[in-house]
Amino acid sequence: MAVINNSNEDSDKPFILSTSYDSVEPEHEELVDEWLSEIVVKDDSGVLNFSLKDEGYEYIYAKGFNDAEVSFIYHERHSKGKLETVLKTGDINDSLLIQVKYNNEICCSGIGIVTE
């Protein structure tokens, strides 16, 4: 599991975001499991996301992709930022579940998902 976290406990910079693969917060397990079950039953392919904005979480399921990069982009004019996720194309049988936790005081006016 890869984890990227900029929490910088020894810094005065605010927490912005952290990402992890194949990880679900315990308090979200039931909701995310139900969401994933619906995807499997429908045999959906492609990219879907499940948002818990009030709690500062996004879960992204991507079939046919094998890697991802999540970025925070700050918009000074709007005093808020957005998330952008770039998914790397893999084999047809590849899939990703990405958990994105973000500081909802400074993020996010939206989430963009781009495929390569």
N, C-alpha and C positions, 0 to 999 in steps of 0.2 A: 504494500500500500504506500503510495506516495502522498506526503502531506506537505503543503506549502503554507506557511503561516507567518504573517508579518507582525505578530502581536508585540514583539520587541519589549519584553517586560522591563528591561533596563533603560528604555528610551521614553521620551515624552511624546513620541508619535502615537496617534490613536490607532487602535486595531482597525484594519480595513477589511481583510477577508482571509479565509483559509479554505483550502480545498482538500478533498480526500476521495480516493476511489473505493468503491464497494463498501461504503460506510454509511450507517444510518444512526442518528441520535436515538437513544432508547425511547424517549418520549414521542418519537415520530414513527416508530417501527410499525405499529398497526396501520396507520394511514398510508405509509409508503408501501408496505406489503400488499395492501388492497389495491393500490394504484398499479404496482408491478404485476399483480395477478391478472388484472384487466388487460394489460398489455399482452401478456403471454396467451391468454384466452383468445384475444383478437388476432394474435400473431402479427401484431403491428411491427413494421420495420421503420427505420428512419430515426428521427429525433423527437423526443417528447420531454416536457419538463413539468415538474410539480412544484408549485410555489407556496411557501409559507412566509409571505412578506412580513406579517406582523412580528414574526419571530426571527426574521433575518436569515432564512434558509431557502435555497433552491436545490432541487434534486433533478438531475438530467440523466435520462436514459437514452443511449445512442447505439443502435444496432448497425453493424457494418463499419464501425470505427474502432480504432485501437489506442488512441491517445488524445489528450486534450490540453489546451492551454487556457487558463482563465485569467482575464485582466480586468483591472478597475480603471475606468477612464473618468477623470474628474472634469466637470463642466463648470468653470468659474462663473459663467453668466447665470447658470441655474442654481448655483450653490449646492449642487448634488451631483453624484456620479452615476455611472451605469456600469454594468458588468458586460463583458464580451467574452464569449467562449468560442474558441477555434477548435474544431474537431478534425482529427487526422484520419483520413479514409484508411480502412483496413480490409480484411477479408469479409466476405458475406456472413460468416459465422461469428465474427468478432462482436463484442458488445461491451459497453461501459455503463457503469452507474457512478455518477459524480455527485458528491455532496459539496455544496458551496455555502459556507457560512459567512455572513457579511454584517458589518456595522450598519444597521438600518437608520442611524442618525445622519450618516453622510452618504449612504448608498441606498437605494438604487432607484433611479427614475425608469429603469427598464433593464432587460437582459437581452443581449443580442447573441444569436448563435450562428456561426459561420462554419461552413464545411470546406475542407480542402481535399 
